[in-house]
Amino acid sequence: MGSLIENVKTLNSAVRTVLLAALVGVVGMGCYFGYTEYTARERLIRDQTEKIKEAEAKVETLEGDLKSRIAEIQQLQLDLKHKIEQIEKLETAMHLLKTDQRLAQLKVISIERDEAGKAKSTKLQFAEISPNGDPLSDPREFSLPGDVVYIDNWIVKFDDQYVESADIERGTSLVLFRRIFSEEQVPTEGFSLDEVGMRPQAYARGGALTEFEKKLWSDFWEFANDPAQASAMGIRAANGEAVSIKVREGKTYGITLRASGGLSIAPQGNNDATSDSL
């Protein structure tokens, strides 16, 4: 009986040992699988984090490229706008350089001739006109000996840069009509046209002379003789200039000014007629 009990105790101890070992094994396996799962998730999170960082870096690179492209496009737009403005200015300048400004009109009323047909005197009207051809004042009537008529002028020509930029004061050459006479007279025997110190009617804008205009005409011969003074005013040339033509009875002649150049006189509506200038 005693040995049986002893055997039972030994068996129970063995069973407990086996169960304990099995339990330890189960717990160990659980821990192993738990650790493996944990580290797998950790690796997955780490891998995902790295991928996110790589994606963010790519996004930053793309954003930088996009900003660079936008800046390039904006600069190209500015360059294009600048080029367009330059082209428009150049076209305007080219137009101005080729534009004739109508300044005055000379109408021949009659020519008195001797028995041989030589002109004894010419009766004519002179009127300064607007760019669209409207008279700026009542025409003045003159009677001159002969039929070769001269119109003496003061003309101021400005540097091309002012003409090209359509400068308000220097955008075109300016003329002061001094006198009208014929080839059978000396100039001092002619008739005065624009009065020195007064604004030429062709440039009348309904106000008093500006300081620029006053200085321009009052110191005209100073500018003509002093290149430094002329340059300071943007003047390329200041000189007297006369146009002349052998007139025909009944014809009307236009006196025009090129923006960058000088004067011309020619019959209106007749491009075949020629004119002479001093």
Secondary structure, 3 states (H helix, E strand, C coil): CHHHHHHHHHHHHHHHHHHHHHHHHHHHHHHHHHHHHHHHHHHHHHHHHHHHHHHHHHHHHHHHHHHHHHHHHHHHHHHHHHHHHHHHHHHHHHHHHHCEEEEEEEEEEEEEECCCCCEEEEEEEEEEECCCCCECCCCEEEEEECCEEEEEEEEEEECHHHHHCCCCCCCCCEEEEEEEEECCCCHHHCEECCCCCCCCHHHCCCCCCCHHHHHHHHCHHHHHHCHHHHHHCCEEEEEEEEEEEECCCCCEEEEEEECCCCEEEEECCCCCCCCEEC
